[in-house]
Amino acid sequence: MIDINKLAHRIISEKHHVKVSVDMTMGNGHDTLFLARMSDHTYAFDIQSVAINNTRSLLENNHQINVTLINDSHENILKYIKEKIDAAIYNLGYLPASDKTVMTNSTSTVNSLNHLISLLAEEGIIVIVLYPHNPEEIAAVIEYTSKLGPCYDCMEHKILNKGSAPFIITIKSNKKC
């Protein structure tokens, strides 16, 4: 089966120069590390201190110092970031090997998307990895992205013959807007 996270990284890596990137759901830090390696500066959000600690250890072990870890909800992005963002990633759901009751939800995710869009640079990209265990959040993200205007290209990347597989939605900001 296709590794959905590798596909998400491949989509983002098509951006040639990334000044500022954001991991909207840091988890264990794998997306944060990926972004830090290709960006001048990376911000990463999570509400769980265990995620902050896991990510900090991963970054230290890989000698990455260009990251700001933020122990807060991604919907509060505007409190922390003022500059334009070239690339962002969400890996929605819950922290692997952790409490599955602590997970992203449709309200905070859509609120954070709305704020993130306002910071997205010209030709910036947002990659959202969605998992089938939260149909309400999936529906909310699809509804939100489907209603974005002509300044954005929204695409769905899905394995068609495996209905319960995770999938990706991308949002790209158009150059001409």
C-alpha positions as CSV (number, residue, x, y, z in Angstrom):
1,M,0.0,0.0,0.0
2,I,1.1,3.6,-0.6
3,D,2.7,5.3,2.4
4,I,0.4,8.3,2.6
5,N,2.9,10.4,4.7
6,K,5.7,9.8,2.1
7,L,3.2,11.0,-0.6
8,A,2.4,14.1,1.5
9,H,6.1,14.9,1.8
10,R,6.7,14.3,-1.9
11,I,3.9,16.8,-2.7
12,I,5.4,19.5,-0.5
13,S,9.0,18.8,-1.7
14,E,7.9,20.0,-5.2
15,K,8.2,23.5,-3.7
16,H,11.7,24.7,-4.5
17,H,12.3,27.3,-1.9
18,V,10.5,27.3,1.4
19,K,11.2,30.2,3.8
20,V,8.5,29.5,6.4
21,S,6.7,26.2,7.0
22,V,4.2,25.0,9.6
23,D,3.4,21.6,10.9
24,M,-0.1,22.2,12.1
25,T,-0.2,18.9,14.1
26,M,3.3,17.9,15.2
27,G,2.6,14.5,16.8
28,N,5.9,12.7,17.1
29,G,7.7,15.2,14.9
30,H,8.3,13.4,11.7
31,D,6.5,16.1,9.6
32,T,8.2,18.8,11.6
33,L,11.6,17.2,10.9
34,F,10.8,16.9,7.2
35,L,9.8,20.6,7.0
36,A,12.8,21.8,9.0
37,R,15.2,20.1,6.6
38,M,13.7,22.0,3.7
39,S,12.8,25.4,5.3
40,D,14.5,28.4,6.6
41,H,12.2,28.3,9.6
42,T,9.5,25.9,10.8
43,Y,6.7,26.3,13.3
44,A,5.0,23.3,14.8
45,F,1.8,23.1,16.9
46,D,0.4,20.5,19.2
47,I,-1.8,20.6,22.3
48,Q,0.0,17.7,24.0
49,S,3.2,18.1,26.0
50,V,4.2,14.5,25.1
51,A,4.2,15.6,21.4
52,I,6.4,18.6,22.2
53,N,8.9,16.4,24.1
54,N,8.9,13.7,21.4
55,T,9.4,16.3,18.6
56,R,12.1,18.2,20.6
57,S,14.1,14.9,21.0
58,L,13.8,14.0,17.3
59,L,14.9,17.5,16.3
60,E,17.9,17.5,18.7
61,N,19.0,14.0,17.5
62,N,18.9,15.3,13.9
63,H,20.6,18.7,14.7
64,Q,17.7,20.8,13.6
65,I,17.6,24.2,15.4
66,N,15.4,26.2,13.0
67,V,12.1,25.2,14.6
68,T,9.7,26.9,17.0
69,L,7.6,24.3,19.0
70,I,4.2,25.7,20.1
71,N,2.2,23.9,22.8
72,D,-1.2,25.3,21.7
73,S,-4.0,24.5,19.3
74,H,-3.4,25.1,15.6
75,E,-6.5,27.2,15.6
76,N,-4.5,29.9,17.5
77,I,-1.9,30.2,14.7
78,L,-2.5,34.0,14.3
79,K,-1.2,34.5,17.9
80,Y,2.2,33.1,16.9
81,I,2.9,33.6,13.2
82,K,2.7,36.9,11.3
83,E,4.8,36.2,8.2
84,K,3.7,34.5,5.0
85,I,3.8,30.7,5.0
86,D,5.1,28.8,2.0
87,A,4.2,25.2,3.1
88,A,2.0,23.7,5.8
89,I,1.0,20.1,6.7
90,Y,-1.7,18.6,8.8
91,N,-1.7,15.0,9.8
92,L,-5.1,14.8,11.4
93,G,-6.3,12.4,14.1
94,Y,-4.6,11.4,17.2
95,L,-1.0,11.0,18.4
96,P,0.2,7.5,17.5
97,A,0.6,5.1,20.4
98,S,-1.2,7.6,22.7
99,D,-4.6,8.5,24.1
100,K,-7.0,8.1,21.1
101,T,-9.6,10.4,22.8
102,V,-7.3,13.4,22.4
103,M,-7.6,14.1,18.7
104,T,-8.2,16.9,16.2
105,N,-11.8,17.9,15.5
106,S,-13.7,19.6,12.7
107,T,-14.2,22.9,14.5
108,S,-10.6,23.6,15.4
109,T,-9.3,22.2,12.1
110,V,-11.6,24.4,9.9
111,N,-10.8,27.4,12.1
112,S,-7.1,26.8,11.7
113,L,-7.4,26.3,8.0
114,N,-9.3,29.6,7.7
115,H,-6.5,31.4,9.6
116,L,-3.7,29.6,7.7
117,I,-5.2,30.6,4.4
118,S,-4.9,34.2,5.4
119,L,-1.1,33.7,5.9
120,L,-0.5,31.5,2.8
121,A,2.1,33.0,0.5
122,E,1.7,33.3,-3.2
123,E,2.0,29.8,-4.7
124,G,2.0,28.4,-1.1
125,I,0.7,24.9,-0.4
126,I,-1.2,23.2,2.4
127,V,-1.2,19.4,2.6
128,I,-3.9,17.8,4.7
129,V,-3.7,14.0,5.6
130,L,-7.1,12.7,6.6
131,Y,-7.9,9.3,8.2
132,P,-11.3,7.5,8.0
133,H,-11.8,7.3,11.8
134,N,-13.2,10.8,11.9
135,P,-15.9,11.2,9.2
136,E,-17.2,14.5,10.7
137,E,-13.8,16.1,10.3
138,I,-13.4,14.7,6.8
139,A,-16.7,16.1,5.8
140,A,-15.9,19.6,7.3
141,V,-12.5,19.7,5.5
142,I,-14.0,18.7,2.2
143,E,-16.8,21.3,2.6
144,Y,-14.4,24.0,3.5
145,T,-11.9,23.3,0.6
146,S,-14.7,22.8,-1.9
147,K,-15.9,26.4,-1.2
148,L,-12.6,28.1,-1.6
149,G,-12.6,30.6,-4.4
150,P,-10.7,30.7,-7.7
151,C,-7.5,31.9,-5.9
152,Y,-6.9,28.4,-4.8
153,D,-6.6,25.0,-6.4
154,C,-7.9,22.2,-4.2
155,M,-7.2,18.6,-5.0
156,E,-8.0,15.2,-3.5
157,H,-5.4,12.4,-3.7
158,K,-7.1,9.1,-2.9
159,I,-6.6,5.4,-3.3
160,L,-9.8,4.5,-5.0
161,N,-9.9,0.7,-4.5
162,K,-9.3,0.9,-0.7
163,G,-12.2,2.8,0.9
164,S,-10.8,2.9,4.4
165,A,-7.4,4.2,3.4
166,P,-6.2,7.6,4.5
167,F,-6.1,10.3,1.8
168,I,-4.8,13.8,1.1
169,I,-6.3,17.1,0.2
170,T,-4.0,19.8,-1.1
171,I,-4.7,23.6,-1.3
172,K,-2.4,25.6,-3.5
173,S,-2.5,29.4,-3.7
174,N,-2.6,30.6,-7.3
175,K,0.1,32.9,-8.6
176,K,-2.4,35.3,-10.3
177,C,-4.5,36.2,-7.2
